[in-house]
């Protein structure tokens, strides 16, 4: 263990020092620890703050993104003036102001198979704050190959989960999820939304587990998955088992080096459904048709809560999930032109196919949806 604490450190960390489970030795372990936070988003922001406040001496942060206005609802390291700036740059400034004992190592890059081992090998603990499957599998596999614990967290809408994957003492991420879900099955937070305060709670669990791993106190969440529901304020714990057949941490691992994770998470043969493109109309064309007062039906298939945010005046509104059951409401337009729209064009394309299957003769999709409409035709409509 290193040298004794300085006088100012005794003052800063006194609430840790009075915990006999941590004390001076535990605080020194924190100051000497090296922790890598993968992702400086909803989870990474509170993670970095709490780990820095606890006195983790070296804090690495990996993120290639810049701050966007939509981040500010939950990514609490950033403010309005930071929009457009690199996240790792802003995070380093905030952490330096929070605790001068902490040295931030910024990694403004996209974590990949080519750089992950090099980035991670110098850290004691890796904390996964990512939001996509390729990076989760990459982080897991790199941690197993390097023998590092992986403090995992994920969030969606009102739910979150956290655990510690440590292949030396328990299962890894692949033991729980041997294969990624088919693309498109699990919507992203951008598509499904996320309660702004939710990542803070999951990140606090991750930060707590990280401190426990460094100091050796308590019982870490190895082999246990903690799930949280904000709607009913409940926690549920599940026991996890190590998979002896796991390709990366099992008894006879077949995966001994990092792979192409974008390819690994791509559709498997037989999973991919290639749908024929649907006819489309541009936002400029539809705007011109509205200006000329042409007779056509503008059908909005978004959900009611989305329509409350922004809607094109004069549109007919039927959520996609209800479209087939309510198709009788559109019977007068079976032979007449219909333009279907959603947020960006994905759901409305499915609506176009459904109506065509039901015998509607002239149905097209609004390319880019109301998002492109707000950007190009009517900037007064909020984008979400």
C-alpha positions in Angstrom: 0.0 0.0 0.0 1.2 3.5 -0.8 2.0 6.4 1.5 -0.3 7.8 4.2 -2.9 10.3 3.3 -2.2 14.0 3.2 -3.9 16.3 5.7 -6.4 17.6 3.2 -7.3 14.1 2.2 -8.1 13.2 5.8 -10.5 16.1 5.7 -12.0 15.2 2.3 -12.5 11.5 2.9 -13.2 11.6 6.7 -16.7 9.9 6.2 -14.9 7.0 4.6 -12.2 6.9 7.1 -14.6 6.5 10.0 -16.1 3.4 8.4 -14.0 0.6 9.8 -14.6 -1.5 6.7 -12.8 1.1 4.6 -10.6 3.3 6.8 -7.3 4.6 5.7 -6.3 1.4 3.9 -9.5 1.3 1.9 -9.2 5.0 1.0 -5.6 4.5 -0.1 -6.8 1.6 -2.3 -9.3 3.9 -3.9 -6.7 6.6 -4.6 -4.4 4.0 -6.2 -7.2 2.4 -8.2 -7.6 2.7 -12.0 -11.2 2.4 -13.2 -12.4 2.6 -16.8 -15.9 3.9 -17.5 -17.1 2.8 -21.0 -19.6 5.3 -22.2 -20.2 8.9 -20.9 -23.9 8.9 -21.2 -26.8 8.4 -18.8 -25.0 5.8 -16.8 -21.5 7.1 -17.3 -22.1 10.6 -16.1 -23.3 9.8 -12.5 -20.8 6.9 -12.4 -17.9 9.2 -13.1 -19.1 11.8 -10.5 -19.5 9.3 -7.7 -16.3 7.5 -8.4 -14.4 10.8 -8.6 -16.0 12.0 -5.3 -15.0 8.7 -3.7 -11.4 9.3 -4.6 -10.8 6.8 -7.4 -7.3 8.0 -8.3 -7.4 7.3 -12.1 -10.6 7.4 -14.0 -10.6 6.5 -17.6 -13.6 7.6 -19.8 -14.3 6.2 -23.2 -16.7 8.0 -25.5 -16.6 9.2 -29.1 -19.8 11.3 -29.0 -20.5 15.0 -28.5 -23.1 16.5 -26.2 -26.6 16.7 -27.7 -29.5 18.7 -26.3 -31.5 15.4 -25.9 -28.8 14.2 -23.5 -29.4 16.9 -20.9 -32.5 15.3 -19.5 -30.4 12.5 -17.8 -26.7 13.0 -18.5 -25.9 15.2 -15.6 -22.3 16.1 -16.2 -23.4 18.4 -19.1 -25.1 21.7 -19.4 -26.8 23.7 -22.2 -23.5 25.5 -23.0 -21.8 22.1 -23.6 -24.0 21.1 -26.6 -21.7 20.2 -29.5 -18.6 19.6 -27.3 -16.9 16.2 -27.0 -18.3 14.4 -24.0 -15.0 13.2 -22.6 -13.7 16.8 -22.8 -16.5 18.1 -20.7 -16.4 15.2 -18.3 -12.7 15.7 -17.7 -13.3 19.4 -16.8 -16.2 18.6 -14.4 -14.3 15.9 -12.6 -11.2 18.0 -12.3 -13.4 20.7 -10.6 -15.0 18.0 -8.4 -11.8 16.4 -7.0 -8.2 17.3 -7.8 -7.1 14.0 -6.5 -8.5 12.3 -9.6 -6.6 12.0 -12.8 -8.9 11.7 -15.8 -7.7 9.7 -18.8 -9.9 10.7 -21.7 -10.3 8.2 -24.6 -12.3 10.1 -27.3 -12.7 7.1 -29.5 -15.0 4.4 -30.7 -14.2 1.3 -28.7 -13.4 -1.5 -31.2 -11.8 -4.9 -31.5 -8.7 -3.2 -32.7 -8.2 -1.0 -29.6 -10.2 -2.5 -26.7 -7.5 -4.6 -25.2 -5.0 -1.8 -25.4 -7.4 0.7 -23.8 -8.5 -1.7 -21.0 -5.4 -3.5 -20.0 -4.1 -0.8 -17.7 -7.3 -0.6 -15.6 -8.2 -2.6 -12.5 -12.0 -2.5 -13.1 -14.1 -1.8 -16.2 -17.6 -0.3 -15.7 -20.0 -0.8 -18.7 -22.3 2.1 -19.3 -22.9 1.4 -22.9 -26.3 1.3 -24.7 -25.7 -1.1 -27.6 -25.1 -4.8 -28.0 -21.9 -4.8 -30.0 -20.1 -2.7 -27.4 -21.5 -4.8 -24.5 -20.2 -8.0 -26.0 -16.9 -6.4 -26.9 -16.5 -5.1 -23.3 -17.4 -8.4 -21.9 -15.0 -10.4 -24.0 -12.1 -8.0 -23.5 -12.6 -8.1 -19.7 -12.6 -12.0 -19.8 -9.5 -12.1 -21.9 -7.7 -9.5 -19.6 -9.1 -11.0 -16.3 -10.8 -7.8 -15.4 -14.2 -7.5 -13.5 -16.9 -5.9 -15.6 -19.5 -3.9 -13.6 -22.5 -4.0 -15.9 -25.6 -1.8 -16.0 -28.4 -1.2 -18.5 -31.6 0.9 -18.7 -34.7 1.1 -20.8 -37.9 3.2 -20.2 -38.6 2.6 -16.5 -36.5 -0.4 -15.9 -32.9 -1.1 -15.2 -30.5 -3.9 -14.2 -27.0 -4.2 -12.7 -24.6 -7.0 -12.0 -20.9 -7.8 -11.8 -19.4 -10.1 -14.4 -16.1 -11.6 -13.2 -15.2 -14.8 -15.1 -12.7 -15.7 -12.4 -15.4 -15.9 -9.8 -18.7 -16.3 -11.7 -20.5 -15.9 -15.0 -19.8 -13.4 -17.8 -22.2 -11.5 -20.0 -22.2 -14.3 -22.5 -23.3 -16.8 -19.9 -26.4 -14.7 -19.4 -26.9 -13.7 -23.1 -25.2 -16.2 -25.3 -26.4 -14.4 -28.4 -27.7 -10.9 -29.1 -31.4 -10.4 -29.9 -32.3 -10.1 -33.5 -31.7 -6.5 -34.7 -34.8 -4.3 -34.2 -36.3 -6.6 -31.6 -35.1 -4.4 -28.6 -35.7 -0.7 -29.3 -33.1 1.8 -28.3 -33.7 4.4 -25.6 -34.0 7.0 -28.4 -37.0 5.0 -29.8 -38.5 3.7 -26.5 -37.6 6.6 -24.2 -36.0 6.5 -20.7 -37.1 8.1 -17.4 -34.5 10.8 -16.8 -33.7 9.8 -13.2 -33.5 6.1 -13.9 -29.8 5.9 -15.0 -28.8 7.7 -11.8 -30.1 4.9 -9.7 -28.5 2.1 -11.7 -25.2 4.0 -11.9 -25.2 4.4 -8.2 -25.5 0.6 -7.9 -22.6 0.2 -10.4 -20.5 2.8 -8.5 -21.2 1.0 -5.2 -20.1 -2.3 -6.7 -16.9 -0.7 -8.1 -16.0 0.7 -4.7 -16.6 -2.7 -3.1 -14.4 -4.4 -5.6 -11.6 -2.0 -5.0 -11.8 -2.0 -1.2 -12.7 -5.6 -0.8 -15.7 -4.9 1.5 -19.1 -6.5 1.3 -20.4 -9.1 -1.1 -20.3 -8.0 -4.8 -23.1 -8.8 -7.2 -21.1 -11.6 -8.8 -23.5 -14.3 -9.9 -26.5 -12.1 -9.0 -28.5 -9.9 -11.3 -30.5 -7.0 -9.7 -33.4 -5.8 -11.7 -35.2 -2.5 -10.8 -38.6 -1.2 -11.8 -39.2 2.5 -11.2 -43.0 2.2 -11.8 -43.6 0.1 -8.7 -40.3 0.9 -7.0 -39.3 -2.7 -6.7 -36.0 -4.7 -6.8 -35.8 -8.3 -7.9 -32.7 -10.5 -7.6 -31.9 -13.4 -9.9 -29.2 -15.9 -9.4 -26.9 -16.4 -12.4 -24.9 -19.5 -13.2 -21.6 -19.8 -15.1 -22.1 -21.6 -18.4 -19.5 -24.4 -18.7 -20.1 -24.2 -22.5 -19.6 -20.5 -22.7 -17.4 -19.7 -25.7 -15.3 -17.1 -23.9 -15.2 -18.1 -20.2 -16.3 -21.8 -20.3 -14.2 -24.9 -19.6 -13.0 -25.1 -23.3 -13.3 -21.5 -24.7 -13.4 -21.3 -28.4 -13.2 -17.5 -28.4 -9.6 -16.5 -27.5 -9.4 -13.2 -29.3 -11.7 -10.3 -30.1 -14.0 -10.6 -33.1 -16.1 -8.4 -35.4 -18.9 -7.5 -33.0 -21.0 -5.6 -35.5 -21.1 -8.7 -37.6 -21.7 -10.9 -34.5 -24.8 -8.7 -33.7 -26.0 -8.7 -37.3 -29.0 -10.9 -38.3 -28.2 -14.6 -38.5 -29.1 -16.6 -41.7 -32.9 -17.0 -41.6 -33.4 -14.2 -39.1 -33.2 -11.3 -41.6 -36.4 -10.4 -43.2 -35.9 -8.4 -46.4 -39.0 -6.4 -47.1 -39.7 -4.8 -50.4 -39.4 -1.0 -50.3 -42.7 0.9 -50.1 -43.6 3.9 -52.3 -42.6 7.2 -50.7 -43.3 10.9 -51.0 -40.9 13.6 -49.9 -41.8 16.1 -47.3 -41.5 18.9 -49.9 -43.9 17.1 -52.2 -46.5 16.5 -49.4 -46.1 20.1 -48.2 -46.8 21.3 -51.8 -49.9 19.1 -52.0 -51.2 20.5 -48.8 -50.6 24.0 -50.0 -52.5 23.2 -53.2 -55.3 21.7 -51.0 -55.2 18.5 -52.9 -57.6 15.8 -51.7 -55.6 13.1 -49.9 -55.5 11.6 -46.4 -52.5 12.3 -44.2 -52.5 9.4 -41.7 -50.4 9.7 -38.5 -49.7 6.2 -37.0 -47.7 7.4 -34.0 -48.7 7.0 -30.4 -50.9 9.6 -28.6 -48.1 10.8 -26.3 -46.0 11.5 -29.5 -48.8 13.5 -31.1 -49.0 15.7 -28.0 -45.4 16.7 -28.7 -45.9 17.5 -32.4 -48.5 16.9 -35.0 -49.1 18.0 -38.6 -52.4 19.9 -38.7 -55.3 18.1 -40.4 -53.8 14.6 -40.0 -55.9 11.6 -39.1 -54.5 9.8 -36.1 -54.6 6.0 -35.7 -51.7 4.3 -33.8 -50.1 1.6 -35.9 -51.1 -1.1 -33.3 -54.7 -0.2 -33.8 -54.7 0.3 -37.6 -56.0 -3.1 -38.7 -58.8 -3.1 -36.1 -59.8 0.4 -37.1 -59.4 0.1 -40.8 -63.2 0.6 -41.3 -62.6 4.3 -40.4 -60.6 4.6 -43.6 -63.0 2.9 -46.0 -63.8 6.1 -47.9 -60.1 6.3 -48.9 -59.7 2.8 -50.3 -59.4 4.0 -53.8 -58.0 7.5 -53.0 -54.5 8.7 -52.0 -53.2 8.2 -48.5 -49.9 9.4 -47.1 -48.8 7.6 -43.9 -46.3 9.1 -41.5 -44.7 8.3 -38.1 -41.6 9.8 -36.5 -38.9 8.9 -39.0 -40.6 6.5 -41.4 -40.2 3.0 -40.0 -43.6 2.4 -38.5 -45.4 4.2 -41.3 -43.7 1.9 -43.8 -45.3 -1.0 -42.0 -48.6 0.9 -42.1 -48.3 1.3 -45.8 -47.7 -2.5 -46.3 -50.6 -3.3 -44.1 -53.0 -1.0 -45.9 -51.8 -2.4 -49.3 -52.5 -5.9 -48.1 -56.0 -4.8 -47.0 -56.7 -3.6 -50.6 -56.0 0.1 -50.4 -54.9 1.2 -53.8 -52.9 4.4 -53.4 -50.8 4.5 -50.2 -47.3 6.0 -49.8 -44.9 6.6 -46.9 -43.8 10.1 -45.9 -40.0 9.8 -46.2 -38.3 10.9 -43.0 -41.5 11.3 -41.1 -42.5 14.2 -38.9 -38.8 14.5 -37.8 -37.8 15.6 -41.3 -41.0 17.6 -41.6 -40.0 19.6 -38.5 -36.5 20.1 -39.8 -37.4 21.0 -43.4 -41.0 22.3 -43.6 -42.2 23.5 -40.3 -39.5 24.3 -37.7 -42.1 25.4 -35.2 -42.9 21.8 -34.5 -40.7 20.4 -31.8 -38.3 17.5 -32.6 -38.1 14.7 -30.2 
